[in-house]
């Protein structure tokens, strides 16, 4: 009798530990999406086989799945560009990718007295939530957490968090 109890406990423990094991891929749960600030226009888009040009203001052919988030209000425009790998239905970008400028933050405000912030740490997790569809009909969920630091004053820091669906900005014929 004791042997059967020990075997049941051992089996239960093994199954529980296996079910809790997670890989290093993007593991995200459907959470509430980040809302667009009141009075702003927000867009969350992606394109395939794309890259940013050297001025970071236009696109060119490339080797990335390029995601971008745009938040425009009356005075400012904030854009985040994310260069993700083309392979697979999931990806994770970490601090090394952020420092290699695969994540770029651009804030434009002609009349603001603000500091230029740059991403210095964080992560981007992406999951194709409709992989059965063609690329021009699918959507991706991205969870973005960026730790920002002022380019002029390293003691000035901020955190930017986005959880949003990104939609294709192209059509296959």
C-alpha positions as CSV (number, residue, x, y, z in Angstrom):
1,X,0.0,0.0,0.0
2,X,2.8,2.4,0.9
3,X,4.5,1.7,-2.4
4,X,1.4,2.6,-4.4
5,X,1.0,5.9,-2.5
6,X,4.7,6.7,-3.1
7,X,4.3,6.0,-6.8
8,X,1.2,8.1,-7.0
9,X,2.9,11.0,-5.3
10,X,6.0,10.6,-7.5
11,X,3.8,10.5,-10.7
12,X,1.8,13.6,-9.6
13,X,4.9,15.6,-8.7
14,X,6.5,14.7,-12.1
15,X,3.4,15.6,-14.0
16,X,3.1,18.9,-12.1
17,X,6.7,19.9,-12.7
18,X,6.5,19.0,-16.4
19,X,3.3,21.0,-16.9
20,X,4.9,24.1,-15.3
21,X,8.0,24.0,-17.5
22,X,8.2,26.9,-20.0
23,X,10.6,27.5,-22.8
24,X,12.3,30.8,-23.5
25,X,10.0,31.6,-26.4
26,X,7.4,34.3,-26.2
27,X,4.8,33.2,-23.7
28,X,2.0,35.8,-23.4
29,X,-1.5,35.7,-22.2
30,X,-4.3,37.7,-23.7
31,X,-4.4,40.7,-21.4
32,X,-6.1,44.0,-21.7
33,X,-4.7,45.9,-24.6
34,X,-2.9,49.2,-24.1
35,X,-5.4,52.0,-24.7
36,X,-4.7,55.0,-27.0
37,X,-4.3,58.2,-25.1
38,X,-7.4,60.5,-25.2
39,X,-7.2,62.8,-28.2
40,X,-4.5,60.8,-30.0
41,X,-4.4,58.8,-33.1
42,X,-2.7,55.4,-32.6
43,X,-1.6,52.9,-35.2
44,X,0.0,49.5,-34.7
45,X,1.3,48.0,-38.0
46,X,3.9,45.6,-39.4
47,X,5.5,44.8,-42.7
48,X,7.6,41.9,-43.9
49,X,11.1,41.8,-45.4
50,X,11.5,45.4,-44.4
51,X,14.0,47.7,-42.6
52,X,14.4,51.3,-41.7
53,X,16.5,53.6,-43.9
54,X,19.5,55.3,-42.4
55,X,17.5,58.4,-41.3
56,X,14.9,56.3,-39.5
57,X,12.1,58.0,-41.3
58,X,11.3,55.6,-44.2
59,X,11.3,52.0,-45.0
60,X,13.4,50.0,-47.4
61,X,13.7,46.3,-48.3
62,X,15.3,44.2,-45.6
63,X,15.4,41.0,-43.7
64,X,13.1,41.8,-40.8
65,X,9.5,41.7,-39.9
66,X,9.3,45.4,-39.0
67,X,6.7,46.4,-36.4
68,X,5.9,50.0,-35.6
69,X,3.7,51.8,-33.2
70,X,2.7,55.4,-33.8
71,X,1.0,57.7,-31.4
72,X,0.2,61.2,-32.7
73,X,-1.5,64.0,-30.8
74,X,-1.8,67.7,-31.4
75,X,1.8,68.4,-30.5
76,X,3.9,65.2,-30.5
77,X,4.5,62.1,-32.5
78,X,6.0,59.1,-30.8
79,X,7.1,56.1,-32.9
80,X,8.6,52.8,-31.9
81,X,10.2,50.6,-34.5
82,X,10.9,46.9,-33.8
83,X,13.1,44.8,-36.1
84,X,12.0,41.2,-35.5
85,X,13.2,38.0,-37.2
86,X,11.2,36.8,-40.1
87,X,11.3,33.1,-39.0
88,X,8.6,31.5,-36.9
89,X,5.4,32.5,-35.2
90,X,7.0,33.8,-32.0
91,X,10.0,35.9,-31.0
92,X,11.7,37.5,-28.1
93,X,14.0,40.5,-28.2
94,X,16.1,41.2,-25.1
95,X,18.5,43.8,-23.8
96,X,21.2,42.8,-26.3
97,X,18.8,43.3,-29.2
98,X,17.7,46.7,-27.8
99,X,21.3,47.9,-27.5
100,X,21.9,46.7,-31.1
101,X,19.2,49.1,-32.1
102,X,16.7,46.5,-33.2
103,X,14.2,48.6,-31.1
104,X,14.2,52.3,-31.9
105,X,12.2,55.1,-30.2
106,X,11.7,58.4,-32.0
107,X,9.8,61.3,-30.4
108,X,9.1,64.4,-32.3
109,X,7.8,67.6,-30.7
110,X,8.7,70.9,-32.2
111,X,7.5,73.0,-29.3
112,X,8.3,70.8,-26.3
113,X,11.1,71.3,-23.8
114,X,11.8,67.6,-23.4
115,X,14.7,65.2,-23.2
116,X,15.6,62.7,-25.9
117,X,15.1,59.2,-24.4
118,X,16.6,56.0,-25.7
119,X,15.8,52.4,-24.9
120,X,18.6,50.8,-22.8
121,X,17.0,47.6,-21.5
122,X,13.7,45.7,-21.6
123,X,12.1,43.1,-23.9
124,X,9.7,42.7,-26.8
125,X,7.7,39.4,-27.0
126,X,5.7,38.7,-30.1
127,X,3.2,36.0,-31.0
128,X,1.3,35.5,-34.2
129,X,-2.2,35.0,-32.9
130,X,-3.6,33.8,-36.3
131,X,-0.8,31.7,-37.8
132,X,-3.2,29.7,-40.0
133,X,-3.9,32.9,-42.1
134,X,-1.8,34.4,-44.8
135,X,0.7,37.0,-43.7
136,X,-1.4,39.9,-45.1
137,X,-4.4,38.7,-43.1
138,X,-2.8,37.9,-39.8
139,X,-2.3,39.8,-36.6
140,X,0.5,39.8,-34.1
141,X,0.3,40.5,-30.4
142,X,3.3,42.3,-29.0
143,X,4.2,42.8,-25.4
144,X,6.7,45.6,-25.1
145,X,8.5,46.8,-22.0
146,X,11.3,49.3,-22.5
147,X,13.5,51.0,-19.9
148,X,14.4,54.4,-21.2
149,X,17.2,56.7,-20.3
150,X,17.9,60.3,-21.3
151,X,20.6,60.7,-23.9
152,X,21.7,63.9,-22.0
153,X,21.2,62.9,-18.4
154,X,21.6,59.1,-17.6
155,X,19.9,59.7,-14.2
156,X,16.7,60.6,-16.0
157,X,14.8,57.3,-16.6
158,X,11.3,56.2,-17.7
159,X,9.5,53.0,-18.6
160,X,7.3,52.4,-21.6
161,X,4.9,49.5,-21.6
162,X,2.7,48.4,-24.6
163,X,0.5,45.3,-25.1
164,X,-1.2,45.6,-28.4
165,X,-2.2,43.8,-31.6
166,X,-0.3,44.8,-34.7
167,X,-1.9,44.5,-38.2
168,X,-0.3,44.1,-41.7
169,X,0.5,47.2,-43.7
170,X,0.7,45.3,-47.0
171,X,-1.4,43.1,-49.3
172,X,-0.5,40.0,-51.3
173,X,-2.3,39.7,-54.6
